[in-house]
């Protein structure tokens, strides 16, 4: 052993620190790796963060475009009004009902479809493609399909099918339900469930295909029924995937505007918080109040997104541990 090696191997001695030139080179390499991302970061800040900061500032102002001379600082008055105004409070309640019902229905139907598509059968690839298609439709176009092609009481597919079925039994007065006027919130829920079920199905199908099949085969050899395997093995494995799908779906549906605007124009108790913000801004011209309601929506979305990110990270950790 040389003298230098012996000196390094003694306790209390460490390798020499990198020189200033080496540290400068490391910083230069780090910035060289980050530099291609800077334009995208700057664009993201300009497009998303600066408008939100402006919205946050306006939310503390008493600003009505019809009374520009009375504009002034309002403090938390706009936020208090968002939570106490009957119309805005009803919009918050409608948003909660809409989000919960769509997420739960989409998850349940998506789970059933995922279980079916997990089986091997002829034409499975075509069936997957057809079932994914509703999620790829533009939201406004999807709402128009439901409004005119399906739910229209005069020429819609649903009433046309009911008329045909009633004619088979010799009835001349088939029912002609008008779901858009008799149950408008249910109509909005149906259109959103139709569009979001494929998304839930894809996430749950990915979870099904990541199951440890050796455990399933061992349970089958021990005489476990299909229901027992589903209840004790499949469902616990899919729990995090269901949480992820529910949280990601809730992030979008909380902010949904297209379906409400296209199907019902916010009438008959279907105005959710985004549509109420639209009405407050464009019709009442209350910029401060509309901005405060928008900040409330963003805060709710951030809370849901935080739980979604935790679920994603836990799934990544589980996959990395395998």
Long-range contacts (C-beta under 8 A, 24 or more apart in sequence): 52-298, 55-291, 55-294, 55-295, 56-291, 56-295, 58-287, 58-288, 58-291, 59-288, 59-291, 59-292, 59-294, 59-295, 60-288, 61-287, 61-288, 61-291, 62-288, 63-286, 63-287, 63-288, 64-284, 64-285, 64-286, 64-287, 64-288, 65-285, 65-287, 66-285, 74-288, 78-288, 78-289, 78-291, 78-292, 79-292, 79-295, 79-296, 81-289, 81-292, 82-289, 82-292, 82-293, 82-296, 87-271, 87-276, 88-273, 88-276, 88-280, 88-293, 90-269, 90-271, 91-271, 91-272, 91-273, 91-275, 91-276, 92-273, 92-296, 94-185, 94-269, 94-270, 94-271, 94-272, 94-273, 95-254, 95-272, 95-273, 95-274, 97-185, 98-185, 98-188, 98-189, 98-192, 98-253, 98-256, 98-272, 99-250, 99-253, 99-254, 101-189, 102-189, 102-192, 102-193, 102-196, 102-249, 102-253, 103-196, 103-246, 103-249, 103-250, 103-253, 104-246, 105-189, 105-193, 105-197, 106-192, 106-193, 106-196, 106-197, 106-199, 106-200, 106-245, 106-249, 107-200, 107-204, 107-242, 107-245, 107-246, 107-249, 109-193, 109-197, 109-200, 109-201, 110-197, 110-198, 110-199, 110-200, 110-201, 110-203, 110-204, 110-245, 111-200, 111-201, 111-204, 111-238, 111-242, 113-197, 113-201, 114-200, 114-201, 114-204, 114-205, 114-207, 114-208, 115-208, 115-230, 117-201, 117-205, 118-205, 118-208, 118-209, 131-198, 131-201, 132-198, 132-201, 132-202, 133-198, 134-194, 134-195, 134-197, 134-198, 135-195, 135-196, 135-198, 135-199, 135-202, 137-195, 139-195, 139-256, 139-258, 139-259, 140-258, 140-262, 142-191, 142-194, 142-195, 142-258, 142-259, 143-191, 143-258, 143-259, 143-261, 143-262, 143-263, 144-262, 146-187, 146-190, 146-191, 146-194, 146-263, 147-180, 147-262, 147-263, 151-178, 151-179, 151-180, 151-187, 151-263, 153-177, 153-178, 153-180, 180-263, 180-264, 181-268, 184-263, 184-264, 184-267, 184-268, 184-269, 184-270, 185-268, 185-269, 185-270, 187-263, 187-264, 188-259, 188-260, 188-263, 188-264, 188-270, 191-259, 191-263, 192-253, 192-256, 192-259, 196-249, 196-252, 196-253, 199-245, 199-248, 199-249, 200-245, 200-246, 200-249, 203-241, 203-244, 203-245, 203-248, 204-238, 204-241, 204-242, 204-245, 206-241, 207-237, 207-238, 207-240, 207-241, 207-242, 208-234, 208-238, 210-237, 210-319, 211-237, 240-311, 240-314, 240-315, 240-318, 241-315, 243-307, 243-311, 244-308, 244-311, 244-312, 244-315, 247-304, 247-305, 247-307, 247-308, 247-311, 248-308, 250-304, 251-301, 251-304, 251-305, 251-308, 254-297, 254-300, 254-301, 254-304, 255-297, 255-301, 273-297
